[in-house]
Amino acid sequence: MIEAQPLLAHFDANRQAMLDRIRELVVDETPTHDKARLDAFAQRMAERLTQLGGRVEIIPVQERGNHVRARFAAGTNAASGEQAKPALILCHMDTVWPVGSLATHPFRIEEGKAYGPGIFDMQSSLVLVEFALAALRQLGLALSRPITVLLTADEEVGSQTSRRLIEEEAFASQHVLVMEPPIPPGLLKTTRKGVGRFSLAVSGRPAHAGAEPEKGISAIQELAHQILALHSLSNPATGASVNVGMVSGGTAANVVAAQAVAEIDARAWTQEDADRITQAIYGLTPVTPGAQLRVEGEWNRPPLERKATAAIFARAQEIGAAIGLDLQEGGTGGGSDGNFTGALGIPTLDGLGVPGDGAHADHEHIVVDQLPGRAALLTALITQL
């Protein structure tokens, strides 16, 4: 069992160093769509992880930023002589903030809170990982199993280039620790809604709206029927939701619209609800005679259900209590890379970042006093789970 006080004292003594490192990462500015910045950032992170003793690989990506994978070895199991399966630590390097955001949202510390674009989601989490790995050497701590650290560059846009990599690493791992920010005021995330993106295109027939409207088939009128049908798929009792967030169509007010399109967001806590919604969306049929429908899309993140998180959260609660942390859990409607790993049946614990608030918002910040405790928690998890 790890000794709580030396561990907490170590990170309390390193609080300013952690803040200095967080500032370095925040001012680097790494928006998802800026490959050059992300690639340079990935190179710097790779060098840092190498210095910490990792076997590091930069994974090149053509259309997005490069990813980074670092492996840290542990000893063999004395009874079997075999090495235990690794733990996977998931992080992302990209943020939603465009370059230049520091001009209006500078890194600053006010009333015990550190502010800056991307600081909560999730540059401060990268620093937790660095300092936890450094503490292993500094405090003479042993890993309970090997560690794989995966830093991806496209989480904020759905992880299109990193999903396969994440899933491959998860399949080979004993469990997954996701360094996304916690739910304020610090709850770990044991459930997340799945996220679906669909589009519905309607084809009709154009006609002059004044002279011969009867010869037309209005795609917009048909779309109106379909929007009502789509929104009826929401189920407040289960938390499932379907929202048509964008619509477009037609060419002029005096023309019966030949085309119309709806962009659809779907969310669900369970795979059962996700499957129900998918079947219903793809099963839509025209109401207006002669209109045609075309549906595209899928769930880009499956739900993270508690069956993948309950056991590892209970163990984390025990470990947290041993270092003086009262860990609680919650759920969120947003998705993360933990959705992928949990859906595979791999024990997944999410929300291990630094407590704060305001992800993607003007008031994005972390609570400075929470840094030592969260760094100690991560260190305890990777040495005891």
Sequence and secondary structure as in RCSB ss.txt:
>XXXX:A:sequence
MIEAQPLLAHFDANRQAMLDRIRELVVDETPTHDKARLDAFAQRMAERLTQLGGRVEIIPVQERGNHVRARFAAG
TNAASGEQAKPALILCHMDTVWPVGSLATHPFRIEEGKAYGPGIFDMQSSLVLVEFALAALRQLGLALSRPITVL
LTADEEVGSQTSRRLIEEEAFASQHVLVMEPPIPPGLLKTTRKGVGRFSLAVSGRPAHAGAEPEKGISAIQELAH
QILALHSLSNPATGASVNVGMVSGGTAANVVAAQAVAEIDARAWTQEDADRITQAIYGLTPVTPGAQLRVEGEWN
RPPLERKATAAIFARAQEIGAAIGLDLQEGGTGGGSDGNFTGALGIPTLDGLGVPGDGAHADHEHIVVDQLPGRA
ALLTALITQL
>XXXX:A:secstr
   HHHHHHHHHHTHHHHHHHHHHHHHH  BTT HHHHHHHHHHHHHHHHHTT EEEEE  SSS  EEEEEE   
B TTT  B   EEEEEE  BS  TTGGGTS  EEETTEEE TTIIIIIHHHHHHHHHHHHHHHTT   SS EEEE
EES GGGT TTTHHHHHHHHHT SEEEE    BTTTBEEEEE EEEEEEEEEE B  BTTT GGG B HHHHHHH
HHHHHHTT BTTTTBEEEEEEEEE S TTB  SEEEEEEEEEESSHHHHHHHHHHHHT   SSTT EEEEEEEEE
E  B GGGTHHHHHHHHHHHHHTT    EEEESS  THHHHHHTT  EEB  S  EE TTSTT EEEGGGHHHHH
HHHHHHHHH 
